[in-house]
Amino acid sequence: MKKIGLIGTGMLGKAVGMHLLKSGYSLVAYNRTKDKTKELEINGAEIADSPKDVALKSDVVITVVKDAEAVKKISFEKDGIIFGNHEGLVVCDMSTINPIESKKIFEKFRENNLIMLDTPVMGGPNVAITGDLVMMASGNKGTFDDCKKLFETIANKVFYLGENGTAHTVKLAMNLQITMLALALSEGITLSRGANIDPKVFLEILNSTYFKTGMSENKAFKMIQDQFDATFTLDNLKKDINTISETSKSFGVNLPMTEKAKEIYDNAVNEGFGNLDYTGILAYIKKLNE
């Protein structure tokens, strides 16, 4: 499978596309805002005029869009993926969406004689560009095996999790960790500052213990310098927390901390912090303490 389609060239999608081009794959890309495909085009990608065109020219189509409604639009509406169907075409959804909606999307693809895999990833554009994402995949095992070489180009670890919907559920559980870790770090920094303790001391001690994380090691020192250049925005994390909340209720699961976190992130976005990196939740908490 050398001809790869890419629909959605935001920060993550573009980085995945750039890495595929560097890895020798032929890439055809589409984005609703065409300006966001320029860098890919300069580096050898063909730019299509619609999702249908992407599908017609690809063996595998990767979708990386905002939410389930966006997946449905590019898949089933005018000039959608299904209208470019051909023998052997596979759709891999890398978006972060509700797993119940994902199953419905899978069923509609199946009705149109198309195979869809769930392939959400962990890691931002900084690791996507080097192929060091972590991928969770679910769906037809034979199709997964056929695509495994492609997946191992995109990610340095690939986990096959079973039936459709499973990977998106685990992805939401993973983003829940991001949600809580960012809050815990921000409040630890804020408490230290409130006690007139240099937050660097807090971070150095934290990173000397079992409780350190990639976030505390790689992002926290930028946080205390008010550096929140976005690899994954607060606005996008808020969207994912809303999806986690909806999904948990669909499964009959009570997640009390998620509901509290949802309120905090909603307020942060409403206060104008949405374009910051998700670690910019610290900036919101700092404002609350001024």
QUIRA-V175876 format. One record per pair of residues at least 4 apart in sequence whose C-alpha atoms are under 7 Angstrom apart, sorted by the first residue. I is the first residue (numbers start at 1). J is the second residue. D is the distance in whole Angstrom. If there is no record, write none. Layout:
# QUIRA-V175876
I;J;D, I;J;D
This chain:
# QUIRA-V175876
1;59;6, 2;25;5, 2;26;6, 3;25;6, 3;26;5, 3;27;6, 3;58;5, 3;59;5, 3;60;7, 4;25;7, 4;26;6, 4;27;5, 4;28;6, 4;58;5, 4;59;6, 4;60;5, 4;61;6, 5;27;6, 5;28;5, 5;29;6, 5;54;6, 5;55;7, 5;58;5, 5;60;6, 5;61;4, 5;62;6, 6;28;6, 6;29;5, 6;30;6, 6;61;6, 6;62;5, 6;63;6, 7;29;6, 7;30;5, 7;31;6, 7;51;7, 7;62;6, 7;63;5, 7;64;6, 8;13;6, 8;30;6, 8;31;5, 8;63;6, 8;64;5, 8;65;5, 9;13;4, 9;14;4, 9;31;6, 9;36;6, 9;37;6, 10;14;6, 10;36;7, 11;15;6, 11;125;6, 12;16;6, 12;124;6, 12;125;5, 12;128;7, 13;17;6, 13;64;6, 14;18;6, 15;19;6, 15;125;5, 15;128;5, 15;129;5, 16;20;6, 16;128;5, 16;129;6, 16;154;7, 17;21;6, 17;40;7, 18;22;6, 18;40;6, 18;129;6, 19;23;6, 19;129;5, 19;130;6, 19;131;6, 20;24;6, 20;25;5, 21;25;5, 21;26;7, 21;27;7, 27;45;5, 27;46;6, 28;45;6, 28;46;5, 28;47;6, 28;48;6, 28;54;6, 29;45;7, 29;46;6, 29;47;5, 29;48;6, 29;54;7, 30;47;6, 30;48;5, 30;49;7, 30;50;6, 30;51;7, 30;54;7, 31;36;7, 31;37;7, 37;41;6, 38;42;6, 39;43;6, 40;44;6, 40;45;5, 41;45;5, 41;46;6, 41;47;7, 48;53;6, 48;54;6, 49;53;7, 50;54;7, 50;79;6, 51;55;6, 51;74;6, 51;79;6, 51;80;5, 51;81;5, 52;56;6, 52;79;5, 52;80;5, 52;81;5, 52;82;7, 52;83;6, 52;84;5, 53;57;6, 53;84;6, 54;58;6, 55;61;6, 55;81;6, 55;84;5, 55;85;6, 56;84;5, 56;85;6, 56;86;7, 59;88;7, 59;89;5, 59;90;7, 60;89;6, 60;90;5, 60;91;6, 61;90;6, 61;91;5, 61;92;6, 62;91;6, 62;92;5, 62;93;6, 62;94;7, 63;92;6, 63;93;5, 63;94;6, 63;95;7, 64;93;7, 64;94;5, 64;95;5, 65;70;6, 65;71;7, 65;95;5, 66;70;6, 66;95;7, 67;71;6, 67;95;7, 67;96;6, 67;97;5, 68;72;6, 68;97;5, 68;98;7, 68;101;7, 69;73;6, 70;74;6, 71;75;6, 72;76;6, 72;105;7, 73;77;5, 74;80;5, 74;81;6, 75;80;5, 75;81;5, 75;82;6, 76;80;5, 76;81;7, 76;82;6, 79;83;6, 81;85;7, 82;112;7, 85;89;7, 89;114;7, 90;114;7, 90;115;5, 90;116;6, 91;115;6, 91;116;5, 91;117;6, 92;116;6, 92;117;5, 92;118;6, 92;119;6, 93;117;6, 93;118;5, 93;119;5, 93;120;7, 94;118;7, 94;119;5, 94;120;4, 94;121;7, 95;120;6, 96;120;6, 96;168;7, 97;102;7, 97;168;6, 97;243;7, 98;102;6, 98;168;7, 98;243;6, 98;247;6, 99;103;6, 99;165;5, 99;166;7, 99;168;5, 99;169;6, 100;104;7, 100;165;7, 101;105;6, 102;106;6, 102;165;6, 103;107;6, 103;164;6, 103;165;6, 104;108;6, 105;109;6, 106;110;6, 106;116;6, 107;111;6, 108;112;7, 109;113;6, 109;114;5, 109;115;6, 109;116;7, 110;114;5, 110;115;6, 117;137;7, 117;138;6, 117;139;5, 117;164;7, 118;137;5, 118;138;5, 118;139;6, 118;164;6, 118;165;7, 118;167;6, 118;168;7, 119;135;6, 119;136;6, 119;137;4, 119;138;7, 119;167;7, 120;135;6, 120;136;6, 120;137;7, 120;167;7, 120;168;6, 120;171;7, 121;133;6, 121;134;5, 121;135;4, 121;136;6, 122;133;6, 122;134;5, 122;135;6, 123;127;6, 123;128;7, 123;133;5, 123;134;7, 124;128;6, 124;231;6, 124;232;7, 125;129;6, 125;231;6, 127;131;6, 127;132;5, 127;133;6, 128;132;6, 128;133;6, 131;153;6, 131;154;5, 131;155;5, 131;156;6, 132;154;7, 132;155;5, 132;156;5, 133;154;7, 133;155;4, 133;156;6, 134;155;5, 134;156;6, 134;157;5, 134;158;6, 135;155;6, 135;157;6, 135;158;5, 135;159;6, 136;158;6, 136;159;5, 136;160;6, 136;161;7, 136;167;5, 137;159;6, 137;160;5, 137;161;6, 137;167;5, 138;160;6, 138;161;5, 138;162;5, 138;163;5, 138;164;5, 138;165;7, 138;166;6, 138;167;5, 139;162;6, 139;163;5, 139;164;4, 140;144;6, 140;163;7, 141;145;6, 142;146;6, 143;147;6, 144;148;6, 147;151;6, 148;152;6, 149;153;6, 150;154;7, 151;155;6, 152;156;6, 152;158;7, 161;166;6, 161;167;6, 162;166;7, 165;169;6, 166;170;6, 167;171;6, 168;172;6, 169;173;6, 170;174;6, 171;175;6, 172;176;6, 172;244;6, 173;177;7, 174;178;7, 175;179;6, 176;180;6, 177;181;6, 178;182;6, 179;183;7, 180;184;6, 181;185;6, 182;186;6, 182;279;6, 183;187;6, 183;281;7, 184;188;6, 185;189;6, 186;190;6, 186;281;7, 186;282;5, 187;191;6, 188;192;6, 189;193;6, 189;199;5, 190;194;6, 190;286;7, 191;195;6, 192;196;6, 192;197;5, 192;198;7, 192;199;6, 192;202;7, 193;197;5, 193;198;6, 193;199;6, 199;203;6, 200;204;6, 201;205;6, 202;206;6, 203;207;6, 203;216;7, 204;208;6, 205;209;7, 206;211;6, 206;212;6, 207;212;5, 207;216;7, 207;217;6, 212;216;6, 213;217;6, 214;218;6, 215;219;5, 215;220;6, 216;220;5, 219;223;6, 220;224;6, 221;225;7, 222;226;6, 222;227;5, 223;227;5, 223;228;7, 223;279;7, 228;276;6, 228;277;5, 228;279;7, 228;280;6, 229;276;6, 229;277;6, 230;276;6, 230;277;4, 231;277;6, 232;236;7, 232;277;5, 232;278;6, 233;237;6, 233;274;6, 233;275;6, 233;276;5, 233;277;4, 233;278;5, 234;238;6, 234;269;7, 234;274;5, 234;275;6, 234;276;6, 234;277;6, 234;278;4, 234;280;7, 235;239;6, 235;269;6, 235;274;4, 235;275;6, 236;240;6, 237;241;6, 237;278;7, 238;242;6, 238;262;7, 238;265;6, 238;266;6, 239;243;6, 240;244;6, 241;245;6, 241;262;6, 242;246;6, 242;262;7, 243;247;6, 244;248;6, 245;249;6, 245;258;7, 245;259;7, 246;250;6, 247;251;6, 248;252;6, 248;253;5, 248;254;7, 249;253;6, 249;254;7, 255;259;7, 256;260;7, 257;261;6, 258;262;6, 259;263;6, 260;264;7, 261;265;6, 262;266;6, 263;267;6, 264;268;6, 265;269;6, 266;270;6, 267;271;6, 268;272;7, 268;273;6, 268;274;7, 268;281;7, 268;284;6, 269;273;5, 269;274;4, 273;284;7, 276;280;5, 280;284;7, 281;285;6, 282;286;6, 283;287;6, 284;288;6, 285;289;7, 286;290;6
